[in-house]
């Protein structure tokens, strides 16, 4: 089970690694996933974070960090999948880059994440939180999802960031989970 073991695990991810977080959606709603992100990052050297979310608004994500008494890292970007924009739209609000891309614009999503990770590659530690692969699989096929995850995990490795990607194994067949799992260095359940 994913939980406090993140901070205490001897299998903590190292820079350049990608972590697949397998958890059923009904056991770990989006806010709880963000809670899991705040705890390991708030006390670490993380200076940059890119959060990709289908389920939580930018405001909800920021409020969750503030509810714990923390500020987002100095370099923060929240990428929301949804909306009706024709191309990615970025607005800087209180030091947080807020980008909206349509669910169908996977190239725009990839370019946006790549831009942030490249921009912040010299920071001591950058983190990508992708919430969620399950939401991505609702709007694309397995092959497309695999390609997108491959691009993102490669970028995380090349920039010495750490990537966390949430997947609900209870709504996907074993083939889908088995196809995606090799892309990741560590799997947390």
N, C-alpha and C positions, 0 to 999 in steps of 0.2 A: 504494500500500500504506500502511496506517496503521502508524505506528511513531514513530520519533524525529522525523519531520516535524511532529508536533503542536507540539512546543516551538519548533521552528526555522522554522515556516512563516510566510510573510508574509501568509497567509490565516488567522491566528489569529482565533478567534471573539471578537466584542466583546460586552459586556453587552447582554442583550436578544436574543441570537441563539441559534439552534438548529442543531445539527450532526447530520447523519445519518452514522453510521459503518457503511459497507458492508464487511462482512468475512465470509467463509465460516466457519462454526462449526468446521470441521476444521482451519483454519489459525490460528484465534485462539480458544482455549478460554476459558471464563469467567474463570479466574484471570488469564490474560494481558490480558483486557479491563480487569480491575481494575488490573493493573499499569500499563496505559496511562493510567488515570485518576489513579493516585497521582503519577506523574511530573509532569504538567502542573500539578497542584493543590498539591503539597507546597511548591513554591518560590514560589507566587504569593500574592496578597492574599486568596485564598479563605478566608472565615471561616465559611461554611456549606455543607454538602453533603447532598443527599438522594440516596440510592442505592436504586433499585428493582431487585430481582433475583429471578429464578425459579430460577437455577442455583447460586448460592452462598449458603451460610448466613451469618448475621450474624457468627458467629465467624470464618469464613474471610475475610470482608471485613476485619474488624478486624485479624486476624493479618497479612494482606497489607500493610496500612499499617505495622504495627509492624515487619515484616520489613525494611522500608526505613529503619527508624529514625525514623519520623515518627508523630506522634499525629494522629488525625482532627481536622479543624477544630473550633473550640470549639462550634459548633452542628452536630451531625451526626445524621442520621436514616437508618436502614436499613429499607426497606419490603420485606418478603419476601412474595411471592405464593405461596400454598400453605397447607397446614394445613387444619384443619377448624373454625376459629372461625366463629361466625355473624355477627359484625360485627368491624370492625377492633379489634385489641387492641394497646395500646401499653404497653411497659415501659421505664423508664429504667434502664439498666445502665451504671454508670461514666461518666455524662454522655452516653451515646449512646442516643437514642430508637430503640427497636426495635419496629416495628409489623408485625403479621402480618395479611394479608387473604387471603380465599380467592381462587382464580383466577377464579371467576365474579363476584366482587364488584367490578366496575369502577367503580361509583359510590363505593364505599368507598376504592378506590385513588386515584381522582381527588381526593376530598375530603381524604384524608391528605396527598397531595403538595401540594395547594393550601394546606392549613393551614401546612405547614412553610415553603413559599416566601413566603407572606404574612407569617408571623411574623418571618422573617429578611430581609424586603425592604430594611431599612435598613442591613444589613451591606454592607461595600464590594463583596463579590462572593459570590453564592450560585451553586451549581452543582447541576444535576440530572443524574444518570447513570441512564438507563433501559436495563436489560439483561434482556430484549431484546424488540424488536418481533417477532422471529421466534417467541419463546415465546408472546407474546400472540396471534399469528396461529394458533398451534396450538389455542387454546381459544376463539377468536372468529372471526367472519367479517371480510372486508376492510372493509366499511362501518363496522362497530363499531370496528374498530381505527383507521380513519381519524378517526372522531369523537373517540375518546379521545386520539389524538395531536394533533388540532386543539385540544382543550381544554388539553392540557399545553403545547404550543408557544405558545399564546396567553398562558397564565399566566407562562411564562418571559419572554416579551416584556414583559408588564406589570410584572413585578417586577425587570426588568433583571438577571436571572440569565443563566446560560449552560446550555443543555441539550444533552446528548449522548445519542443513541439508537442502539443497535446493531441492525442488520438483516443477516441472512445472505441475500444475493441468490441464492445457489446453490440454495436450497430453495423459492423463490417464483417464480412466473411473472413475466414482464416487465410484465404489466398491474399486478400488485400493487406492484412497485417503482415503476413510473411513476405510479401513483395516489398513493403516499405521499410521493415525493420533493419535490413542490412545497411541502409544509409546512415545509421546512427551508431555512435560509439558506446552508448550506454542506454539501457532501457530501465525505466523506473515504473513500478506498478503500484 
